[in-house]
Amino acid sequence: MTPAQRVVAERYRLDSLIGKGGMGQVWAGTDLRLGRRVAVKLLRDDLVSSTTGAAVTSSLDLADQQARFTRECRITARLDHPGLVTVFDAGSDGRHHFLVMQLLDGMTLADLIAENDDLPYSWAVSVAAQLCAALATVHAVPAVHRDLKPGNVMVRPDGRVVLLDLGIASAFEPELSTLTRTGHPVGTPSYMAPEQALSGRAEPRSDLYALGCTLYAMLTGDAPFQGRTPLAVMTQHVSQPPRPVRELRPDLPDALEQLVTRLLAKDPADRPASAQEVYRLLLPLLPRSSTDSAAALRAGVQPDPSRPFRHPAAPPPGPGAGPGAGSAPEGPAPAEAARLASGLYEARRYGEAAALLASAVPRAAAEHGSTAAPVRDLRRLHARVLMDDQQYRRAHEEYDLLARAYAAERGPDAVEALECAASAAECLAHSGNAVGALAECRAVLAGYERRRMQGLAVEPERVFRIRQRIGELLLAADDPEAAQAALLPLWHELERCYGPHHARVAEVGGLLGAARSAAEGRAARMPTGFGPPPPAW
C-alpha cells in the first residue's frame, strides 16, 4: 500500500478517485476484510467541518448536508433490485461520513449516446424499460431519485442497466420535508421536470419526466431543451414544447413518439401514472429475439442493453458463448476484434474499442491460454485504449496485472514488466494519486538501474522519461527541494546528450525553475532560522 492510500474505518482502502459531486467524492477501493473491490463515497470534508479556508459553512447548512448523507445511506440500503447499486456498509470515520457500495464496470449511458449518432430505438426502449423497473423499486420506498439523466445510468458489459446516485433522493417522510429548501432545486437542468424547476419539489412523475428527457436524448442525441444558462433551460421546461421526436427520427414507431410526448407533459397529471405503466407501454416495443433487433449488429462492440430481453436469463458474454438455443454470437473472433479495435482506436472511438476488447480478451484466453502472446497483446491494447479513454482506474488494473504477469514469466526487470509498471504509474498520476505514482516510478527506475548493472540493454530515453516524471511528481507532492535534487542531474545529462538548445533540455529546465521558485517561496514563509536554503543549480 502506498503512503497516499487512506484506509477508512480500518477496513476500506481508497485506491483511486473515480468521481466528484456536490456532496463529496467516490473512490474505487478495496474491502481489506473480504478482499473485494468496492466503491466508497465520502461526504465532502468541508461539509463536516465548520470552515474550509476562508469559507464558512453555517450550522444549518452543515446539519442539512449531514442529514442528506444519512438519508442516502438509509434509503439506498433499503433498495434491493439488480438495476440499483447494492449498499454494503455505511458509517463515520472520525468526522468523515462514508457509504460503501458495489463497484460497477461498464460505460455510462451518456458515453453510449455520445458515441452513437443514431442509437437503435430497440436499445433506447430497452434502457428505458430497465430504468422503469429500477424506478418502480425506488418509488415504492417511497422515494424519488430527482436526478435521473444519462450520466447517472451505467450500462454493464452484459447489457444490464443500473441507476446510479441516489444521493439526492427525497424520501416521503415528514422529518425530511424541509431538506430541499425553496430556491434550491436539486437536479440537472436539462433533465429537470417543470414542477421541480419551479419549486424544488418532486414526485415520482418528476422522475418519469426525466426518463422522458433521457429517452429523447437516446433517440435524438440531445436532451429536449438547450440553452446558454441553466435558467434558460429550466424556463423552456416550464413553458415551451419540445421539438417532436419524429422530426429528428422519422423511423420511430408512432407508439414510441406518443409515449415520449406523454412523458414530457408539463402537467404531472398528463404523464403516465407510474413506472409500471410506462413499462407496460414499452413492452410491445421491446426486442424479442436476436433477429428483430438492429442492436445485434453492434453486439461485442458496445454493451447491448437489448440483450437481457433478447436472451433472458442467459449467461453473460464470455468464453464459450456462441450460436444456439438461448445464445447468440457475442462479437468477432479475437484476431478480428484486435483489428476492429485498432481501427476504432485510430478513429478516437475509445469507448467502443474498450468494450470490444473487454469481450475479446476472455475469448482469446479460452482459445490460446491466459499467458499466450496474442492474449497479452490484446490486454496491452485494451489497457492503452482505457488509458486514452481516461478510464484510469481500469487501465491501472490492466497494466498492473500485465506487469506482474511479465515479471513472473520473464523476471522482475524484464523490459515488458517495467514498461507496463511505468504505464500503471501514469494511470495513478492521472487519477490524482501523485504519491502512489511516485513510488511506482521509483520502483521502475530501480529496475532499469539493475538491468544496467547486469549489462542488459537499457534504452536511455525511457530512463530519462521516468526520471523526469519523478521530478514532476515530487513537485505535485509539494516537495520542491527533492524535485530539484532529482531534476538537476537529469538536466545536465540531457544537455550533454542532446545539446543545450534541445526541447527536452528546455522542458526539464522549466521544471527546475518551477521547483526552485516553489522552494524559495516555501523558505520565505518559514520563520527565520528554520529549514535549509534552497539548493543552487
Secondary structure, 3 states (H helix, E strand, C coil): CCCCCCEECCCEEEEEEEEECCCEEEEEEEECCCCEEEEEEEECHHHCCCEECCEECCHHHHHHHHHHHHHHHHHHHCCCCCCECCEEEEEEECCEEEEEEECCCCEEHHHHHHCCCCCCHHHHHHHHHHHHHHHHHHHCCCEECCCCCHHHEEECCCCCEEECCCCCCEECCHHHCCCCCCCCCCCCHHHCCHHHHHHCCCCHHHHHHHHHHHHHHHHHCCCCCCCCCHHHHHHHHHHCCCCCHHHHCCCCCHHHHHHHHHHCCCCHHHCCCCHHHHHHHHHHHCCCCHHHCHHHHHECCECCCCHHHHCCCCCCCCCCCCCECCECCCCCCHHHHHHHHHHHHHCCCHHHHHHHHHHHHHHHHHHHCCCCHHHHHHHHHHHHHHHHCCCHHHHHHHHHHHHHHHHHHHCCCCHHHHHHHHHHHHHHHHCCCHHHHHHHHHHHHHHHHHHHHCCCCCCHHHHHHHHHHHHHHHHHCCCHHHHHHHHHHHHHHHHHHHCCCCHHHHHHHHHHHHHHHHHHHHHHHCCCCCCCCCCCC
